[in-house]
Amino acid sequence: MKITAVEPQRLHPERVNVHVDGAFRLGLSAELVLGERLRVGDEIDDARLAELEARDQAWKARDTALSLLSYRARSAAELQRRLRRKGFGDAVSASTVERLDEIGVVDDAAFAESFVRDRVRLKPRGTRRLAGELRAKGVDDDTARAAIAEVMEREEATEVDLARAAAARWKPRAGEDPARARARLQGFLARRGFGGDAVRAVLREKLGES
């Protein structure tokens, strides 16, 4: 078999169509075609075509992963889930994320610290809630705990500080029964993952409880 045409795709100029023996056979990234020096007239067989197709899948997965990361940082597990949802197989998704982790593009520790820092500064949450949110994004417990401790120390923040910031705009409703106000504030803070000591401190400040 021979390659009889290598043509840029009209809608995706970064990709090319490869024709074999006069018929379209497969699409490949232009980067891969150039790297492999594929030319019209080259002899090619099914095994070589299958290899090129597999490498192109890896290229597409990497390109998709980098596009996803351009919107926001993601944990390794989160990125792998997104690649699978985009239609890439488990093996390709895992190897793509592993490679990006090796070169430092994906870094769960850095991701966790950035995530916690944004929460502390913009959307205060209790440490329990922060750990849960990180676990949901695929960050392991040790990495999550280390990130929370590091950011809290760097920001010189305590759980009470965060609870106070979360409740900064909270006010009892006009004429509201004190017990009702207490339950509402307590629920507000509990839903945000604050522990008992922090909740009690804010209840004292907001409602004058002893």
N, C-alpha and C positions, 0 to 999 in steps of 0.2 A: 504493500500500500504506500501511496505517496501523498504528501501534503500538496494540494493543488491551489489553495488560496488562503491567505491570512488577511482578513479585512476588519478595520475598525467598526465597532457597532455604532449605529447612527445615534442612538439615544444615550449610549454609555461609552464615550470615546476612550475611557480608561480600560475597556475590555475589547477583545477581538474575537471574531468568529473564525474558527479553523475548519477548512474544508479538506476532506480526504477523498481521493479518487473522484473528484468532481461533485461531491455532495457535502452539505454541512454535517460536521461531526460533533463539535462541542465549542462552547465559549470558554475563553481563558482570560485572565488578567493580562494586560499588555506588559506589565512588569515581569510576569512569569515567562511570557513568550520571549521577551528580550533577554532575560537571564539565561534561558535555555537555548537561545539562538536558533529558534525554530524558523525555518525558511521554506518557501515554496520549492518543491522538488525533493525535499528530504524524505527518505524512507522512514516509515513508522509502522509499528504493529499495535495490536490491541493491548498488550501488556503496557507498552509505553503510554498509550492514550489513557489507560486506567490510572497510571501513576500521575500523569499530568492533571487528570480530573481530581484526584485526591488532594494534590498539592494546591489546586485552585480553590477547593473547598476550604482548606486551611487559610489561604490568602483572604477569601471572602469573610471567614470568621474573624480573622484579625482586623480587617477593615471595619466590620460591623462593631466589634468590641471597641475599637478606638473612637468610632462615631458615638457610641453610647457613652463613653467616658468623657467625650467633649461636652456633653450636656451637664454631667455632674459626676463626682467621684462615686465609686461603687465598691463594695466588698467583693472578694473573689467569688464567694458563693452566689451573691446577687448577680454578678456579671455572668456567671455560668448559667444560672437560671434563665436570664434574659436571652442568651445565645440559643438555648434549647427552645425557648418560645419563638425564636426567629426561624426555627426549622433546622438548626444544626444538630447533628447527632451528639450523643454523650461523649464519645471519645474525642471528637473534634473540639467540642466546647471545653472539655477538661484540659486538653493539650494547649489550646489557645490561651486560656487563663493562666496555666502553669508557666508558659513562656513569658507572658506579660508580667507575671510575678517575678520571674527570674531577672528581668531587666529593670524592675522597679516601677513599672507603670501601674501595677496593681499592688497595693500595700495595705493590708488590713489594719495594721497598727496606726498608720498615718490616717487612714480613712476614719477609724474609730475616734481618734483624737479630734479630727476636724468636725465630725458629727457632734461630738459632745460639746466642743467649744461653741458651735453655732447654737446648740440648745441652751447652754448656760447663758449666752449673751442675748439671745433673741426669744427663746421659748422655754423658760425655766421648767425643769422637770426634776423629780426626785431621782436619787441614784438607782432605786429599784426600777423605775420606769425607763431610765436611760439604758440600763443593762438589758431590759426586755426588748427595747427597740433595736439595740445592736444585735441581740440574738436573732431577732426576726430577719435581720439583714444578713445573717450567716456568719457573724463574728463570734468566735469562740469565747467562752466565759472568762478565761484568763486574760485575753487581749482586751475584752470589754472592761473588766475591772481595773486593769492597769491604765487604760485610757481615761477612765473616769477619775481615778485617783490623781493622775498626772495633771489633767486639766483643772480639777478643783484646786489643786495646790498652786498651779501657775496663775489661776484667776483669783486666788485668795478668797475662795467662796466656800461656804459651808451649806449643808442641807437647809438650815434655817434661813440663810441668806437667799437661797433659791426659792424657798417657799414664800418668803416675804415678797420677793420680786414677782412671783407668779400671781400673788393675791393683791398686788399694788393697787389695782383699779376696782377691786371687789368692795362693795358697800352693802350694808343691810338695806332692805327695801323699806320705804316709808311705812311706818306702823307695823312692821313685821314682828311677829312673836319672837322673842329672844331664842327660844328653843328651836324654832324653825330656822332662824338665821344661822344658828350654830350648826345645825345639821347640814344646811346648804353649803356653808363654808368648808365644813369638814369633808363633805363629799367632793367638793371642788378640788381640794388639795389631795385627797386620797386618789382620785382618778388620775392625777398627775404624778402619782408614784411617791408621794412624800410619806416618810415614816411618822410614827406617833409623836416623837419628841418635837419634830419640826412643826407638825400640825398643832400641837398644844401651844407652842410658842406663838404661832400666828393667831390662834384663837384668843390668846391673852391680849395681844396687841390690838387686834381688830375689834374685839367684843368686850374687852376689859375684864376677862375672866381671871380669877386668881389661881 
